[in-house]
Amino acid sequence: MQELVRQAVDFIQARVSLRPEFALVLGSGLGDFANAVDGIAISYSDIPHFPVATAPGHVGALIVGTLLDRPCVVMQGRVHMYEGYDPQQVTFPIRVMAALGARTLLLTNAAGGIRPDYRVGDLVVIEDHLSLAVAAGLDPLRGPNDSEAGPRFPSMNKAYDADLIDLVQRLAPEVQRGVYAHVVGPSFEPPALIRLLRLAGCDLVGMSTVPEVIVARHVGLKVLAISAITDIAVSAVDHAHITTENEVWASMTIVRPKLRALMEQLIPTLPIRHE
């Protein structure tokens, strides 16, 4: 894995020499914010060993440059296990961005709201997660471990950085905290699963992020993850509403300006890590 990462990093650094302070992953329908980056965009398909984004709303470009005067590397769209990738492929870009120099990872995603008081358009900062898929064996760290990359048994007790969460809530008190449930997808969750996740203490659900967080912690990145509620998860079979992809895309018109406003406050205030 380390050799594959090195080859990808060498390819990128041959095109741009900037060393990023932080990495930003822009999730479903949120890629427009990448237009604010002053830098060089490289298609995922051009980078050695990089997975190619196939999901709608994921452009599939790695941008290295400056955003709000901060050096960064930005994923304009991510890849998911539901596209047919294994967890190691899904998280390969995280390893590459860390090797480029990023020490903090900001993740965004679209999610379904489980908690009754969530509304479409709400932003939620993730403070913990649950992944039945990871618990069942789809952990991206499964297999041989390279001790130079990270420890064999990294802790997920504090996977999401408490100081960064507090920073978000000082800047934007309306942003809520929640526990994110990760599912593989691509089918939307049946009501029985939503009821199970609610009983387990989950507040929102989505098809990404958790594998990336695990690998980010493995390589020593600080993590902040923000979800945009784009639909309300259905927990009863007799409920009239049917969740659709079009519903999620329509919600983006509400979410995009809120997320952009938050990022414009957050990014200039991110602590700089020197390592």
Buried (B, 14 or more C-beta within 10 A) or exposed (E): BEEBBEEBBEBBBEEBEBEBBBBBBBBBBBBBBBEBBEBBBBBBEEBBBBBBBBBEBBBBBBBBBBBBEBBBBBBBBBBBBBBEBBBBBBBBBBBBBBBBBBBBBBBBBBBBBBBEEBEBBBBBBBBBBBBBBBEEEBBBBEEEBEEEBBEEEBEBEEBBBEEBBEBBBEBBEEBBBBBBBBBBBEEBBEBEBBBBBBEEEBBBBBBBBBBBBBBBBBBBBBBBBBBBBBBBBBBEEEEEEEBEEEBBBBBBEBBBEBBBEBBBBBBEEBEEEEE
